[in-house]
């Protein structure tokens, strides 16, 4: 017999018992357990998944990177002008998947932005640069000059210092 599961999403903060930082918490439990009760979590197979603001930013970065790669795949070999070809490209499955990734990344970014400062969060988005560079090289066989790698390394060092708070 299949088991049904409920998902409860809470935002815990310093005032609310578990964490000093805002986190998105998923509590996945058998539907027969009593979710929402104060105190310890049920011991009957309940799992708690905590995703911090930094974790959510990383998810947003991966989705943004996937969107860029899908956009490139969707436009490969296509000559676009500002005419009907620009409208037709939006019906390409790669472009549609890329748009979905971008919208998902934006929703997650807005969630994190509601919890953290803009000056901390926005530079973290630049983590897409090395990922796009790597996937451009691996998937599309694009040549990447050493100075471009060095520039991305400098960006990563900057993100490291920003992340230190």
N, C-alpha and C positions, 0 to 999 in steps of 0.2 A: 504494500500500500504506500502510495506516495505521501511524503510529508510536506506540509505547507510551512512556509517561512515568512516571517514578518521582518521588516527592516525599520528600525527606528533611528532617526537622525537627530542628534543633539548637538548643541554648540556649548561646549564647556568652557568656562573662563575662570579666572581667579575667584570670582564671587560664587561660582557654582560648584565647588567641591573637588574637582580632579586635577586641574591643570592651571599653570600660571600663564599659559598662552592660549589663544583661541585655537580650537581644533575641530575638525569635522569628525564626528564619531558615528560609526555605523554599528548597531548592535543587531546581530543576526541570530534569531532564536526560533526554536520550534514554536508554532502558533499556540500550543497549549501552555507555554510558560507565561508568566505575568510580567509583561514589559511595562516599564514606567514606574515600578515600585522603587522607592528609595532604598538605599542599602546596597548590599553586594548583588552582583549579577547572578542569575540562576546557574546552577552547576550542571544542567541537563543539556550539554552540547552547545551552549551559547558561545559565540565568538564575538570578540570586540575588535574592530579595525579602526585604528586612530590614524588620521592623516593630518599632519601639521600643515601650517601655512606654507612652509618650504616644500613639503611633499606635493601640495596642490600646485604650487608654481612649477615644479618639475613636470607634473602631468600636463599642465598648460603648455610648457615648452615642447614636450614631446608631440602633443597634438598640433602645435604650430609648425613644428618641423615636418610632420607628416603632411600637413596641408601644403607646404611649399613643394615638397617632393611630388605630391599628387598633381599640383598645378603644372609643374614642369612636365610630368608624364602626359598630362592632358593636352599640352600645347606643343609637344614634340612633333616636328614635321608639319605643323599647321602654320599657314601664312595668314596672319590676322591683320585686318584693316578695320577702320572705323565704319563698317557697313554691316551687312547681314551676317558676315562671318563672326563678328564679335558677339552677336546674339546666339548664333548656333553653338558656339563653344560652351555655353552654359548648359547644354544638354549632353555634353561629354561626361561619361560616368566618372572619370578621374577628377574632373573639375567639380562635379557634384560632391564626391567624397571629400575633396579638399575643402570645399566650402563648409561641409558638415564638421570637419576637424577644426576649422577656424572658428566657427560659431561655438563649438564645445569649448575650445580653448578660451574664448572670450568670456563665456559664462563662468568658467572656473576662475579666470583672472578677476572678474568683478566680485566674486565671492571673497577672494583673498584680499582684494583692495578694500573691501568693507571692514577687514580685520587689521590690516597693517598699513604702514605709512607708504605713500607713493614713492618717496625717495629711496626706500628699501626695495620695494617690489619691482618697479619699472626696470632698473638695471639688470635684474635677474632674467628678464625676458631675452637679454642678449646671449643667454646660453644656447639659443637656437643657432647662432652663428657657427660654432664648431660642428654641431650636429648636421646642419645643412651642408657644410663643407665636406664632411666625411661621406655623407650619403651621395652627394654630387659626384664625388670621386668613385665610390663603389658601384653605384647604380648606373650613372650616365657616362662614366669613364671620362669625366671632365678633367683636363690638366689643371693642377693647382700649383701656382708658383710658390716658392719658399717664402717670399715676402708676405703673401696672403696668409700662410700658416703662422708666420711670426706675428702678424697683426691680430689674428684670432687669439694667439697665446697671450698677447698683451691685454686683450679684452677679458680673457679668463682670469688673469691676475687681478684685474680691476674688480671683477665680480667677487673674487675671493675676499678682497679687502672690504667690499661693501657688505658682504655676508657676515663679517666678523662683528658688526654692530659696535 
